[in-house]
Amino acid sequence: MLTLVHLRYLRIDRGYLWPDLKDAFNARFSQNRAVSGLQCRYYRLIEQNHMPQVRNMTRTADTVQRYGMRAALAQAGTRKQ
């Protein structure tokens, strides 16, 4: 469970890109997971917890308040998957 919470934290709260998330996750948990494996777990987590689909999540002030995103709103447009 801790690994899934950490994925959510890195991707949503910190706004990490997948390659950076993979490096941080693998360093934290001493694993060697590929980006594709982490993406699979991440999207399964979203589905299991009835969170909105990623394409429906926008980084607006309301989204930050409801989902805990801390990424700077001004920088949200420059981040890519």
C-alpha positions as CSV (number, residue, x, y, z in Angstrom):
1,M,0.0,0.0,0.0
2,L,2.8,2.4,0.8
3,T,4.2,2.1,-2.7
4,L,0.9,3.1,-4.2
5,V,0.6,6.1,-1.9
6,H,4.1,7.1,-2.9
7,L,3.2,6.8,-6.6
8,R,0.3,9.1,-6.1
9,Y,2.4,11.6,-4.1
10,L,5.1,11.8,-6.7
11,R,2.8,11.9,-9.8
12,I,0.0,14.1,-8.5
13,D,1.3,16.1,-5.6
14,R,4.9,16.6,-6.9
15,G,4.0,16.6,-10.6
16,Y,6.9,14.3,-11.5
17,L,7.4,13.2,-15.1
18,W,7.4,9.4,-15.6
19,P,11.2,9.0,-16.1
20,D,11.9,11.1,-12.9
21,L,9.2,9.3,-11.0
22,K,10.7,5.9,-12.0
23,D,14.1,7.0,-10.7
24,A,12.7,8.4,-7.4
25,F,10.5,5.4,-6.8
26,N,13.2,2.8,-7.5
27,A,15.7,4.6,-5.3
28,R,13.2,4.8,-2.4
29,F,12.0,1.2,-2.6
30,S,15.3,-0.4,-3.9
31,Q,13.5,-1.8,-6.9
32,N,14.1,-1.8,-10.6
33,R,10.6,-1.1,-12.0
34,A,10.1,0.1,-15.6
35,V,8.0,3.2,-16.4
36,S,5.3,1.0,-17.9
37,G,5.0,-1.1,-14.8
38,L,4.6,2.0,-12.6
39,Q,2.1,3.5,-15.0
40,C,0.0,0.3,-14.8
41,R,0.0,0.4,-11.0
42,Y,-0.7,4.2,-11.0
43,Y,-3.8,4.0,-13.3
44,R,-5.1,0.9,-11.4
45,L,-4.8,3.0,-8.2
46,I,-6.9,5.8,-9.8
47,E,-9.5,3.3,-11.0
48,Q,-9.8,1.4,-7.7
49,N,-10.2,4.6,-5.7
50,H,-12.7,6.1,-8.0
51,M,-10.6,9.1,-8.8
52,P,-11.3,11.1,-12.0
53,Q,-9.4,10.0,-15.1
54,V,-6.2,11.9,-15.6
55,R,-7.5,13.6,-18.8
56,N,-10.4,14.9,-16.7
57,M,-8.1,16.3,-14.0
58,T,-7.0,19.8,-14.7
59,R,-4.7,21.8,-12.5
60,T,-7.0,24.6,-11.5
61,A,-7.3,26.0,-8.0
62,D,-10.4,23.8,-7.4
63,T,-8.4,20.7,-8.4
64,V,-5.5,21.6,-6.2
65,Q,-7.9,21.9,-3.2
66,R,-9.8,18.7,-3.9
67,Y,-6.9,16.4,-4.9
68,G,-4.0,17.8,-3.1
69,M,-1.9,18.9,-6.1
70,R,0.8,21.2,-5.0
71,A,2.4,21.8,-8.4
72,A,2.6,25.5,-9.3
73,L,-0.4,26.3,-11.5
74,A,1.7,28.5,-13.8
75,Q,4.0,25.6,-14.5
76,A,1.3,23.0,-15.1
77,G,1.0,23.9,-18.8
78,T,4.7,23.2,-19.3
79,R,4.6,19.6,-17.9
80,K,4.1,16.7,-20.3
81,Q,3.5,13.1,-19.6
